[in-house]
């Protein structure tokens, strides 16, 4: 009797682990849109769309990056994007983690750098803070929300 109960418990745990390990409520792979504001209720300062693909070691391959709006002459040239993330979770399906992304633009006026630092939020959302450093007129900071499309 005890042996049968033990086997049933092990099978149940094994099935639960398979379900939790193979899928997550937040999957970084796919198309994302971002809205950056200088205050939580302020107007959008920057917005962009992009595609993320997980690489080994918590890295991100970032492709199809396009600014939908840019503040003034910032980020008018070609850009280079890098990123990283970490995800962790538990058997209850609670996923949390960190996210970082840097967008660098080099043009004749100099270099502008947009940095995003945040974390995974519910419903395929990433939230956090952003800052811009660089040429004259290309500075600022605020909050951002990224949504999986």
ZIMO-V487708 format. One record per residue. N is the residue number from 1. RES is the residue in one letter. SS is DSSP state (helix for helix, strand for strand, loop for the rest). OMEGA is omega as a letter, one per 20 degrees, with the letter a starting at -180 (NA if undefined). Layout:
n/res/ss/omega
N/RES/SS/OMEGA
N/RES/SS/OMEGA
This chain:
n/res/ss/omega
1/X/loop/a
2/X/helix/r
3/X/helix/r
4/X/helix/r
5/X/helix/r
6/X/helix/r
7/X/helix/r
8/X/helix/r
9/X/helix/r
10/X/helix/r
11/X/helix/r
12/X/helix/r
13/X/helix/r
14/X/helix/r
15/X/helix/r
16/X/helix/a
17/X/helix/r
18/X/helix/r
19/X/helix/a
20/X/helix/a
21/X/helix/a
22/X/helix/r
23/X/loop/a
24/X/loop/r
25/X/loop/r
26/X/loop/r
27/X/loop/a
28/X/loop/a
29/X/loop/r
30/X/strand/a
31/X/strand/a
32/X/strand/r
33/X/strand/a
34/X/strand/r
35/X/strand/a
36/X/strand/a
37/X/strand/r
38/X/loop/r
39/X/loop/a
40/X/loop/r
41/X/loop/a
42/X/loop/r
43/X/loop/r
44/X/strand/r
45/X/strand/r
46/X/strand/r
47/X/strand/r
48/X/strand/r
49/X/strand/a
50/X/strand/r
51/X/strand/r
52/X/strand/r
53/X/strand/r
54/X/strand/r
55/X/loop/a
56/X/helix/r
57/X/helix/r
58/X/helix/r
59/X/strand/r
60/X/strand/r
61/X/strand/a
62/X/strand/a
63/X/strand/r
64/X/strand/a
65/X/strand/r
66/X/strand/r
67/X/strand/r
68/X/strand/r
69/X/strand/r
70/X/loop/a
71/X/loop/r
72/X/loop/a
73/X/loop/r
74/X/loop/r
75/X/loop/r
76/X/loop/r
77/X/loop/r
78/X/loop/a
79/X/strand/r
80/X/strand/a
81/X/strand/r
82/X/strand/r
83/X/strand/r
84/X/strand/r
85/X/strand/r
86/X/strand/r
87/X/strand/r
88/X/strand/a
89/X/strand/r
90/X/loop/a
91/X/loop/r
92/X/loop/r
93/X/loop/r
94/X/loop/a
95/X/strand/r
96/X/strand/r
97/X/strand/a
98/X/strand/a
99/X/strand/r
100/X/strand/r
101/X/strand/r
102/X/strand/r
103/X/strand/a
104/X/strand/r
105/X/strand/r
106/X/strand/r
107/X/strand/a
108/X/loop/a
109/X/loop/a
110/X/strand/a
111/X/strand/r
112/X/strand/a
113/X/strand/r
114/X/strand/a
115/X/strand/r
116/X/strand/r
117/X/strand/a
118/X/strand/a
119/X/strand/r
120/X/strand/r
121/X/strand/a
122/X/loop/r
123/X/loop/r
124/X/loop/a
125/X/strand/r
126/X/strand/r
127/X/strand/r
128/X/strand/a
129/X/strand/r
130/X/strand/r
131/X/strand/r
132/X/strand/r
133/X/strand/r
134/X/loop/a
135/X/loop/a
136/X/loop/r
137/X/loop/a
138/X/loop/r
139/X/loop/r
140/X/strand/r
141/X/strand/r
142/X/strand/a
143/X/strand/r
144/X/strand/r
145/X/strand/r
146/X/strand/r
147/X/strand/r
148/X/strand/a
149/X/loop/NA
